[in-house]
Amino acid sequence: MKRTLDKIDEKIIEELTRNSRLAHNDIALKVNLSRNAVRLRIERLERDGHIRGYTIVKGLPASEHPPIRALVFVYRQDRMRGSEVVRSVAAMPEVVSCDVMSGDLDIVLTIEAQSPDRINKVWSDISSLPGVLNTMTSFVLSMAK
């Protein structure tokens, strides 16, 4: 006999839809039931046909989608007192290297991200930092070594 879904059943289905590998204990914490009660409900939902299977969405391995790399040249307002800029950019997870340069260049950043939009966001964050005078960005087209 099929039963109608209550709010807890719907919440369990919602959580499993988001992440079908979610542990019964994790679901139990979200719906305020015991782990065993969640397990029994899931078994009933499967038996009654409300859950008919679990699907794997195949993705491409990370090696098939290498990150996009860009170099950002940062010019500070005051090279001698602009250490806060260096600390701020070095803390950004997309910044894989931060080199303070001599000569005409000030700071050279290597940025890696999964999309040009993300690089644009990181660039925007960098260019709006107090103490940044100007930036210039170049996308890496290929790597020879």
Short mmCIF file of the C-alpha atoms (twelve columns), coordinates in Angstrom:
data_MODEL
# 
_entry.id   MODEL 
# 
loop_
_atom_site.group_PDB 
_atom_site.id 
_atom_site.type_symbol 
_atom_site.label_atom_id 
_atom_site.label_alt_id 
_atom_site.label_comp_id 
_atom_site.label_asym_id 
_atom_site.label_seq_id 
_atom_site.Cartn_x 
_atom_site.Cartn_y 
_atom_site.Cartn_z 
_atom_site.pdbx_PDB_model_num 
ATOM 1   C CA . MET A 1   0.000  0.000  0.000   1 
ATOM 2   C CA . LYS A 2   1.464  3.334  -1.055  1 
ATOM 3   C CA . ARG A 3   1.452  6.033  1.555   1 
ATOM 4   C CA . THR A 4   1.278  9.739  0.975   1 
ATOM 5   C CA . LEU A 5   4.437  11.694 1.577   1 
ATOM 6   C CA . ASP A 6   4.671  13.834 4.669   1 
ATOM 7   C CA . LYS A 7   6.980  16.822 5.125   1 
ATOM 8   C CA . ILE A 8   9.784  14.655 6.532   1 
ATOM 9   C CA . ASP A 9   9.629  12.287 3.527   1 
ATOM 10  C CA . GLU A 10  9.776  15.278 1.202   1 
ATOM 11  C CA . LYS A 11  12.762 16.700 3.091   1 
ATOM 12  C CA . ILE A 12  14.554 13.329 2.912   1 
ATOM 13  C CA . ILE A 13  13.957 13.179 -0.852  1 
ATOM 14  C CA . GLU A 14  15.146 16.780 -1.186  1 
ATOM 15  C CA . GLU A 15  18.372 16.020 0.694   1 
ATOM 16  C CA . LEU A 16  19.009 12.843 -1.337  1 
ATOM 17  C CA . THR A 17  18.327 14.763 -4.548  1 
ATOM 18  C CA . ARG A 18  21.032 17.242 -3.590  1 
ATOM 19  C CA . ASN A 19  23.472 14.516 -2.582  1 
ATOM 20  C CA . SER A 20  22.479 10.876 -2.990  1 
ATOM 21  C CA . ARG A 21  25.573 9.762  -1.063  1 
ATOM 22  C CA . LEU A 22  24.501 11.584 2.082   1 
ATOM 23  C CA . ALA A 23  24.801 9.318  5.129   1 
ATOM 24  C CA . HIS A 24  21.645 8.359  7.017   1 
ATOM 25  C CA . ASN A 25  23.069 10.044 10.098  1 
ATOM 26  C CA . ASP A 26  23.549 13.350 8.240   1 
ATOM 27  C CA . ILE A 27  19.978 13.223 6.947   1 
ATOM 28  C CA . ALA A 28  18.735 12.351 10.433  1 
ATOM 29  C CA . LEU A 29  20.302 15.516 11.833  1 
ATOM 30  C CA . LYS A 30  18.575 17.608 9.150   1 
ATOM 31  C CA . VAL A 31  15.101 16.110 9.644   1 
ATOM 32  C CA . ASN A 32  15.321 15.603 13.409  1 
ATOM 33  C CA . LEU A 33  14.882 11.814 13.400  1 
ATOM 34  C CA . SER A 34  17.085 8.924  14.423  1 
ATOM 35  C CA . ARG A 35  19.435 7.336  11.905  1 
ATOM 36  C CA . ASN A 36  17.418 4.121  11.968  1 
ATOM 37  C CA . ALA A 37  14.111 5.951  11.394  1 
ATOM 38  C CA . VAL A 38  15.632 7.667  8.350   1 
ATOM 39  C CA . ARG A 39  16.903 4.326  7.021   1 
ATOM 40  C CA . LEU A 40  13.432 2.798  7.379   1 
ATOM 41  C CA . ARG A 41  11.792 5.772  5.659   1 
ATOM 42  C CA . ILE A 42  14.256 5.605  2.761   1 
ATOM 43  C CA . GLU A 43  13.599 1.877  2.371   1 
ATOM 44  C CA . ARG A 44  9.840  2.580  2.327   1 
ATOM 45  C CA . LEU A 45  10.278 5.417  -0.186  1 
ATOM 46  C CA . GLU A 46  12.258 3.055  -2.435  1 
ATOM 47  C CA . ARG A 47  9.725  0.230  -2.015  1 
ATOM 48  C CA . ASP A 48  6.776  2.545  -2.743  1 
ATOM 49  C CA . GLY A 49  8.463  3.901  -5.874  1 
ATOM 50  C CA . HIS A 50  9.045  7.459  -4.671  1 
ATOM 51  C CA . ILE A 51  12.773 6.786  -5.022  1 
ATOM 52  C CA . ARG A 52  13.419 4.650  -8.089  1 
ATOM 53  C CA . GLY A 53  17.183 4.776  -8.203  1 
ATOM 54  C CA . TYR A 54  20.323 6.755  -7.742  1 
ATOM 55  C CA . THR A 55  22.129 8.260  -10.703 1 
ATOM 56  C CA . ILE A 56  25.744 8.990  -11.352 1 
ATOM 57  C CA . VAL A 57  26.468 12.089 -13.396 1 
ATOM 58  C CA . LYS A 58  29.777 11.413 -15.075 1 
ATOM 59  C CA . GLY A 59  32.151 14.343 -15.104 1 
ATOM 60  C CA . LEU A 60  35.436 14.812 -16.834 1 
ATOM 61  C CA . PRO A 61  38.585 14.185 -14.809 1 
ATOM 62  C CA . ALA A 62  40.377 17.289 -13.629 1 
ATOM 63  C CA . SER A 63  43.223 16.587 -16.053 1 
ATOM 64  C CA . GLU A 64  40.840 17.060 -19.015 1 
ATOM 65  C CA . HIS A 65  39.887 20.506 -17.726 1 
ATOM 66  C CA . PRO A 66  43.130 22.185 -16.789 1 
ATOM 67  C CA . PRO A 67  42.719 25.488 -15.008 1 
ATOM 68  C CA . ILE A 68  42.885 28.718 -16.970 1 
ATOM 69  C CA . ARG A 69  46.004 30.645 -16.116 1 
ATOM 70  C CA . ALA A 70  46.544 34.390 -16.225 1 
ATOM 71  C CA . LEU A 71  49.327 36.745 -15.244 1 
ATOM 72  C CA . VAL A 72  48.300 39.926 -13.480 1 
ATOM 73  C CA . PHE A 73  50.822 42.745 -13.259 1 
ATOM 74  C CA . VAL A 74  49.991 44.956 -10.290 1 
ATOM 75  C CA . TYR A 75  51.297 48.465 -9.830  1 
ATOM 76  C CA . ARG A 76  51.037 49.870 -6.316  1 
ATOM 77  C CA . GLN A 77  50.643 53.517 -5.375  1 
ATOM 78  C CA . ASP A 78  53.602 53.292 -3.010  1 
ATOM 79  C CA . ARG A 79  56.016 50.447 -3.714  1 
ATOM 80  C CA . MET A 80  57.886 50.925 -0.457  1 
ATOM 81  C CA . ARG A 81  54.824 50.955 1.809   1 
ATOM 82  C CA . GLY A 82  52.411 48.743 -0.106  1 
ATOM 83  C CA . SER A 83  52.937 45.518 1.828   1 
ATOM 84  C CA . GLU A 84  49.201 45.256 2.587   1 
ATOM 85  C CA . VAL A 85  48.542 44.692 -1.126  1 
ATOM 86  C CA . VAL A 86  51.032 41.811 -1.134  1 
ATOM 87  C CA . ARG A 87  49.420 40.249 1.959   1 
ATOM 88  C CA . SER A 88  45.922 40.603 0.490   1 
ATOM 89  C CA . VAL A 89  46.688 39.049 -2.890  1 
ATOM 90  C CA . ALA A 90  48.820 36.284 -1.390  1 
ATOM 91  C CA . ALA A 91  45.813 35.204 0.698   1 
ATOM 92  C CA . MET A 92  43.587 34.682 -2.369  1 
ATOM 93  C CA . PRO A 93  43.281 30.958 -3.175  1 
ATOM 94  C CA . GLU A 94  43.413 31.499 -6.957  1 
ATOM 95  C CA . VAL A 95  46.776 33.274 -6.689  1 
ATOM 96  C CA . VAL A 96  49.342 30.496 -7.114  1 
ATOM 97  C CA . SER A 97  52.367 32.793 -7.070  1 
ATOM 98  C CA . CYS A 98  53.022 36.356 -5.995  1 
ATOM 99  C CA . ASP A 99  56.381 37.808 -7.015  1 
ATOM 100 C CA . VAL A 100 57.516 41.270 -5.964  1 
ATOM 101 C CA . MET A 101 59.724 42.538 -8.771  1 
ATOM 102 C CA . SER A 102 62.513 45.060 -9.250  1 
ATOM 103 C CA . GLY A 103 62.609 47.413 -12.210 1 
ATOM 104 C CA . ASP A 104 59.507 48.662 -13.986 1 
ATOM 105 C CA . LEU A 105 57.207 45.887 -12.811 1 
ATOM 106 C CA . ASP A 106 55.935 45.918 -9.244  1 
ATOM 107 C CA . ILE A 107 54.097 42.643 -8.529  1 
ATOM 108 C CA . VAL A 108 53.508 39.716 -10.878 1 
ATOM 109 C CA . LEU A 109 50.706 37.334 -9.921  1 
ATOM 110 C CA . THR A 110 49.966 33.971 -11.461 1 
ATOM 111 C CA . ILE A 111 46.267 33.171 -11.166 1 
ATOM 112 C CA . GLU A 112 44.603 29.831 -11.876 1 
ATOM 113 C CA . ALA A 113 40.841 29.377 -12.044 1 
ATOM 114 C CA . GLN A 114 38.299 27.143 -13.771 1 
ATOM 115 C CA . SER A 115 36.700 29.910 -15.840 1 
ATOM 116 C CA . PRO A 116 37.490 33.307 -17.350 1 
ATOM 117 C CA . ASP A 117 34.617 34.727 -15.282 1 
ATOM 118 C CA . ARG A 118 36.348 33.630 -12.081 1 
ATOM 119 C CA . ILE A 119 39.621 35.200 -13.219 1 
ATOM 120 C CA . ASN A 120 37.699 38.394 -13.976 1 
ATOM 121 C CA . LYS A 121 36.245 38.343 -10.439 1 
ATOM 122 C CA . VAL A 122 39.701 37.841 -8.903  1 
ATOM 123 C CA . TRP A 123 41.100 40.649 -11.076 1 
ATOM 124 C CA . SER A 124 38.235 42.905 -9.965  1 
ATOM 125 C CA . ASP A 125 38.975 42.129 -6.312  1 
ATOM 126 C CA . ILE A 126 42.678 42.868 -6.813  1 
ATOM 127 C CA . SER A 127 42.166 46.105 -8.723  1 
ATOM 128 C CA . SER A 128 39.806 47.436 -6.051  1 
ATOM 129 C CA . LEU A 129 42.283 46.895 -3.205  1 
ATOM 130 C CA . PRO A 130 43.438 50.081 -1.460  1 
ATOM 131 C CA . GLY A 131 46.949 50.853 -2.620  1 
ATOM 132 C CA . VAL A 132 46.584 49.363 -6.122  1 
ATOM 133 C CA . LEU A 133 47.288 52.014 -8.726  1 
ATOM 134 C CA . ASN A 134 46.853 49.967 -11.902 1 
ATOM 135 C CA . THR A 135 46.834 46.407 -13.253 1 
ATOM 136 C CA . MET A 136 47.462 44.657 -16.525 1 
ATOM 137 C CA . THR A 137 46.259 41.105 -17.186 1 
ATOM 138 C CA . SER A 138 47.416 38.573 -19.776 1 
ATOM 139 C CA . PHE A 139 45.912 35.118 -20.271 1 
ATOM 140 C CA . VAL A 140 48.385 32.263 -20.795 1 
ATOM 141 C CA . LEU A 141 47.740 30.684 -24.204 1 
ATOM 142 C CA . SER A 142 50.140 27.768 -23.891 1 
ATOM 143 C CA . MET A 143 52.983 26.604 -21.685 1 
ATOM 144 C CA . ALA A 144 56.286 25.579 -23.261 1 
ATOM 145 C CA . LYS A 145 57.857 24.333 -20.038 1 
# 
